[in-house]
Amino acid sequence: MRAVISTRQVRSEFVARVQDLSGQDLLGCYQCGKCSAGCPMTEEMDIIPSQVIRLSQLGQEEDVLNCKTIWLCATCYQCGTRCPKGIDFSKIAEALRYLGMGKEKEVCGPNHIPTEIIAEAPQQALVSTFRKQGL
Amino acid sequence: MKVSYYPGCTLKDKTTNLDDSTKAAAEALDIDMVELPEWTCCGATHPLTEEKIINLVPQIRILSNVRTEGNDSVTTTCAFCYNTLKRANKAVIDDPIKRQRMNAFLKDDKRIPEYDKETVYDFKEYNGETKVVHFLEILRDTIGFETLSNRVTKKLEGLKVAPYYGCQLLRPPEEVDLDDPENPSILEDFLRSLGCEVVNFPFKSECCGSYLSLSAPDAATRASHTILRSALKNGAEAVTLSCPLCYYNMDKRQDNILKLYADFSTVPVFFFTQLLALALGVDESVMGWNKHHIDPTPLLKEKGFLS
C-alpha cells in the first residue's frame, strides 16, 4: 500500500480525536501484533487490527475510515485482553466507526440484514448490531 | 440465598428454554431467586466510546431497581447481560463523573402518572452497591460444586461435553473477572459436579462471530465451524454454553456449516442450565427440547437420561 505521510497528518486533530473518543493510548502501540494474532476475524478483514492502529497513528484518516476491518470487529475483546500496552482495539474501532458516520455509511443497519435472519436472530444480536451502526 | 433475577430480552422470546431451565434449577436448589418486576433491555453491548454515556443508563437503572426490591445482588444467565451490567457497575464505581451523571438521569426517572398514581418515587443515589453475579458464580461460590455434586439426583455419567465460554463471560478480565481469561475452569468444574466427562479443546474461549452473524453471516459460520470442529475432534458428543447468541451461532448455524463443510457432522448444543436441571431431576417440560435446531433428545435417550 502506498501512503503519503506528512507532519501535517501525523499531528492532525484526527489522532487526538481518536485518542479522546476511544480513551485509549493510540500512540502507545509499538506494533507487536498480538491483537492481530488473536483476532478471530482477520480472515475476513482487508487490513489487520495492528495496521489500523499504525495507520491511525500516522493520521491516515481516509484509509482507516474506509476499511472493512472496523466493521468486522465482533467486540470479543481478545485483542485488548492480550495487549501488553493495555490498549483495547475494539474501542479504537468504535471511535473510527463513530468518526466515519458523518459519511452516511450504512454497513450493518436494518436494511443490510436479510429479513429471514432478522426473524430468527436473538434480540441481543439485533440490538448490538444496530448499536454498532450508531442507532 | 436471596437474589434478584434479570433474564434479559432474548430469554423471553427466542430462548425461553434457558429462562425456564434456570428458574426450575434455582427452585430445585432452594435459591430464593425472584425476577425483577420491571426491567428493560440492558443495551446488549457495553458503550465503547467515552462519549456514549447515555448507553450506561439502562444498566444502572436495572441495578438501582434491584436495591429498590430490597436485594443486594442480581443474577443472570445471559453472557451479554452479565457483561454489560457488570461493566456499567464498575464504570460507576470507578469514575466519579459517570456516577454523578448516572444519578442525574436516575433522579429524573418518574413513574408515568396515568398508569401509576400511588407510587411515590423515592430517589436514592446509586453508587454501585448492587453485586452482579452470573448464575454459574452462585453455583461455584454460594452453593459450591461439591455440595452441588451431592444434590444431583441423576448423574450424567458418560456424557462427553465440551464447555464453551465465548467472549462476553470472560473478557475484559479486569472488568468482568469471572475466571481466568485464557484458561477458565468454572464450566469444567460445573460439568464434573454433574458427572459429565469434560472434553478439553483449544477453542473454548474463542469468539463464535457474535452479532456478526447478522451483518457478516459467513464470518460467523466460519468461526462457529472452527469451534465445533475442534470440539468434535476432541471427542465431544455435545457442547454446553451460557450465551443465547453463542447458542444461535452454534445450534442454528450448523445448517450453514453443513452447506460449506461437507465433512462436518452435527452436534447438539445445551445451555448449562438444561444439563443442570436434567441432573437435578427437574420436570422435563422446562427443557424446551423442541426449541433446539439440532435435536438433543436422541443423544440423551441413547445415554439413558431420557425415557
Interface residues (C-beta under 8 A of the other chain):
Chain A: D20 L21 S22 G23 P40 M41 E43 E44 W71 L72 A74 T75 C76 Y77 Q78 G80 T81 D88 S90 K91 A93 E94 A95 Y98 V107 C108 H112 I113 P114 I117 I118 E120 A121 P122 Q123 Q124 A125 L126 V127 S128 T129 R131 K132
Chain B: G8 C9 T10 D13 K14 T15 C41 G43 A44 T45 L48 T49 E50 E51 N55 C78 F80 C81 G166 C167 Q168 R171 P172 P173 P181 E206 C207 G209 S210 Y211 L212 S213 L214 S215 A216 P217 D218 A219 R222 A223 T226 P244 L245 Y247 Y248 K252
